[in-house]
């Protein structure tokens, strides 16, 4: 697994994951939409922690400035 995410990308994903979790916790978004948001937020958090996004590989993207 080759690192393909830069630090700004990781920070943005973590912020989005926290926002999704807060929307669910405060019951702003409930039901199926809430579960979908939590799942997407979890994926964002996981990919940020491991610095690898499988979708970036498929699309040929790389936000990591260190090559």
C-alpha positions as CSV (number, residue, x, y, z in Angstrom):
1,X,0.0,0.0,0.0
2,X,1.6,3.2,-1.2
3,X,0.8,6.5,0.6
4,X,-1.4,8.7,-1.7
5,X,-2.9,11.3,0.7
6,X,-1.3,14.6,1.7
7,X,-1.7,16.1,5.2
8,X,-4.2,18.7,4.1
9,X,-6.4,16.0,2.6
10,X,-6.2,14.0,5.8
11,X,-7.1,17.0,8.0
12,X,-10.1,17.8,5.8
13,X,-11.3,14.2,5.9
14,X,-11.0,14.1,9.7
15,X,-13.0,17.3,10.1
16,X,-15.7,16.0,7.8
17,X,-15.8,12.7,9.8
18,X,-16.2,14.6,13.0
19,X,-19.0,16.8,11.4
20,X,-20.8,13.7,10.3
21,X,-20.6,12.1,13.7
22,X,-21.9,15.3,15.3
23,X,-24.8,15.5,12.9
24,X,-25.8,11.9,14.0
25,X,-25.1,12.4,17.7
26,X,-27.3,15.6,17.8
27,X,-30.0,13.8,15.9
28,X,-29.9,16.3,13.1
29,X,-29.7,13.4,10.7
30,X,-31.4,10.2,11.6
31,X,-32.4,6.8,10.2
32,X,-30.8,5.5,7.0
33,X,-29.2,8.8,6.1
34,X,-27.6,8.9,9.5
35,X,-26.2,5.4,9.2
36,X,-24.8,6.3,5.7
37,X,-23.2,9.4,7.1
38,X,-21.6,7.5,9.9
39,X,-20.3,4.9,7.5
40,X,-18.8,7.5,5.1
41,X,-17.3,9.3,8.1
42,X,-15.8,6.1,9.3
43,X,-14.2,5.4,5.9
44,X,-12.9,9.0,5.8
45,X,-11.4,8.6,9.3
46,X,-9.8,5.2,8.5
47,X,-8.3,6.4,5.2
48,X,-6.9,9.4,7.0
49,X,-5.2,7.3,9.6
50,X,-3.6,5.0,7.1
51,X,-2.9,7.8,4.5
52,X,-4.2,5.6,1.7
53,X,-7.4,6.0,-0.3
54,X,-8.3,3.1,-2.7
55,X,-10.5,5.4,-4.8
56,X,-7.5,7.7,-5.4
57,X,-5.6,4.7,-6.8
58,X,-8.5,3.8,-9.2
59,X,-8.7,7.5,-10.4
60,X,-5.0,8.0,-10.5
61,X,-4.9,10.8,-8.0
62,X,-2.2,11.5,-5.5
63,X,-2.3,14.4,-3.0
64,X,0.9,13.4,-1.2
65,X,3.5,16.0,-2.1
66,X,6.4,13.7,-1.1
67,X,7.2,11.3,-4.0
